[in-house]
Amino acid sequence: MQIRGGSSKGVYFHRGDLPQDMGLREQVLLAAMAGVDARDPRQIDGLGGAHPLTSKVAVVGPSLRDDADIDYLFVQVVVGEGRVDITPNCGNILAGVGPYALERGLVAAADTETLVRVHMENTGKLCELTMQTPQGRVTYAGDARIDGVPGTAAPIICNFLDVAGSVCGALLPTGNVLDTIDSIAVTCIDNGMPVVVVRAESLGVTGYETVETLNGDDPFKQRLESLRLQAGAMMGLGDVSRQVIPKVTLIAAPQCGGDVCTRSFIPHVCHSAIGVLGAVSVGTACVLPGSVAQDMLQNRARNGGRLSLEHPSGECSVELTLDGPPDAPQVGKAGVLRTARLISRGEVFIPE
Ligand code: NQM
């Protein structure tokens, strides 16, 4: 099935429909998304959309764990490079996993709302998805709006349970709330997604630029990549030159009534919105005393609650439940509203 999950779009496969051999499975996924030439940046011969947000795959199956209903592996098909990356998770594609599980009969729908417990295989963490299922059927129509997606749709509530250190093993993988790289202050954080948070002004930009302006600024992107490569090593991720994590998010004072303004790089292209788990990580940085983002909140939402992150096409709200003392808060749960839509279902033909 092709499903829009949040502000991303992906091809969702049943685990049992794919080859069991991992190497062969990778070849099949690359061919499905890009066709004969997996390095074609236009992905003209496959289902991929020639952009990181539309070159995504979900592999879904019944969970092998007792505490989950569904296993979900996220696969980023790296555009133009003929390879996949399974190190990151994707909270947008995750939103489509609930409808997929219901459509494929992997989970039975309850009468009005259905909760699906998803084991996110990339990180080993859990997320509870709550979907609208009137009369026991998944519905896509509704009045929830998420920025970065036109129109409205049925809400899907994603409640991430304990995602701190999901990839790097610790919320603050360098051991510090603040580090300095190339004389620039950064906060390296992993609350579901490894992200390097940096003040836009310290990189010589405002943080209010358009996606196109930032994408077209090659010298700026080189500085960003130098920062990212060093941060990746400091976060224990080794040489990240061929990995899509960590991401980098620029922050600036809010302009439209939110709590912080963001521009996120995934990692070489500026996101037209912000990734879900990326937003959870950046939101968490905002509530951590001593971080580069600590004075963004101007005392609002310091104790958790709803935090609004402005991004190039609107805003994304995350709901943080904080535990622990105010000077050393820990995020217990992080909730995000998403929507999804089934676009198509069928067969994909793999070139011989
Ligand atoms: O951070 C973009 C997206 C994502 C990932 C990316 C995501 C997340 O917008 O959880 O959703 O960071 O590549 O789909």
Residues whose N, C-alpha, C, O or C-beta is under 5 A from the ligand:
A	BS01	NQM	S8 N89 C90 G91 N92 M193 I266 I274 G275 V276 L277 G278
